[in-house]
């Protein structure tokens, strides 16, 4: 089967998200933001996988756009989780 860089990178990212989620829950006792972080971080790969299996070019573009939006959302999530709140 042909190598797919998008799927490989999104899978590797999902693994990192799961590890970060475990750290946030177990060490920092954070549950609200960490759940959203987990959902959106792992959905990037799921949407990329669906895009690759899209039935048409329009279907691919639609699903890859959703994956892109989730990735952009991760930037915002990371900004929030990297700052100490008062």
C-alpha positions in Angstrom: 0.0 0.0 0.0 1.2 3.5 -0.8 2.6 5.6 2.1 0.4 8.5 3.2 2.2 11.2 5.1 -1.0 12.9 6.2 -2.3 9.8 7.9 1.0 8.9 9.5 1.5 12.4 10.9 -2.1 12.7 12.2 -1.8 9.3 13.9 1.5 10.3 15.5 -0.2 13.6 16.6 -3.1 11.6 18.1 -0.7 9.5 20.1 0.9 12.7 21.5 -2.5 14.1 22.3 -3.5 11.0 24.3 -0.2 11.1 26.2 -0.8 14.8 27.0 -4.3 14.1 28.1 -3.1 11.4 30.5 -0.6 13.8 31.9 -3.2 16.6 32.4 -5.7 14.2 34.1 -3.2 12.3 36.2 -0.6 14.9 37.2 -2.4 18.2 36.9 -5.9 16.9 37.9 -7.4 18.8 35.0 -10.5 17.3 33.4 -12.6 19.9 31.5 -10.1 21.3 29.0 -8.3 18.0 28.8 -11.4 16.3 27.5 -11.9 18.8 24.7 -8.2 18.6 24.0 -8.5 14.8 23.6 -11.6 15.0 21.4 -10.4 17.6 19.0 -6.8 16.3 18.9 -7.8 12.7 18.0 -10.6 13.8 15.6 -7.9 15.3 13.2 -6.7 11.9 12.3 -10.3 10.5 12.1 -11.3 13.2 9.7 -8.1 12.8 7.6 -8.8 9.1 7.4 -12.4 9.8 6.2 -11.1 12.3 3.7 -8.7 9.8 2.2 -11.6 7.4 1.8 -13.8 10.1 0.3 -16.2 9.2 -2.5 -15.4 12.3 -4.6 -13.0 15.2 -4.8 -15.7 17.4 -3.1 -16.1 14.9 -0.3 -12.3 14.8 0.2 -12.2 18.6 0.3 -15.0 18.8 2.8 -13.5 16.3 5.2 -10.0 17.6 4.9 -11.4 21.1 5.7 -12.9 19.7 8.9 -9.5 18.2 9.8 -7.9 21.5 9.2 -10.4 23.4 11.4 -9.7 20.9 14.2 -6.0 21.4 13.8 -6.5 25.2 14.0 -8.6 24.7 17.2 -5.6 22.7 18.7 -3.5 25.9 18.4 -6.1 27.7 20.5 -6.3 24.8 23.0 -2.6 24.7 23.4 -2.5 28.5 24.0 -5.0 28.1 26.9 -3.3 25.0 28.4 0.2 26.5 28.3 -0.7 29.5 30.4 -1.2 29.5 34.1 -4.6 31.0 35.0 -4.9 33.3 38.1 
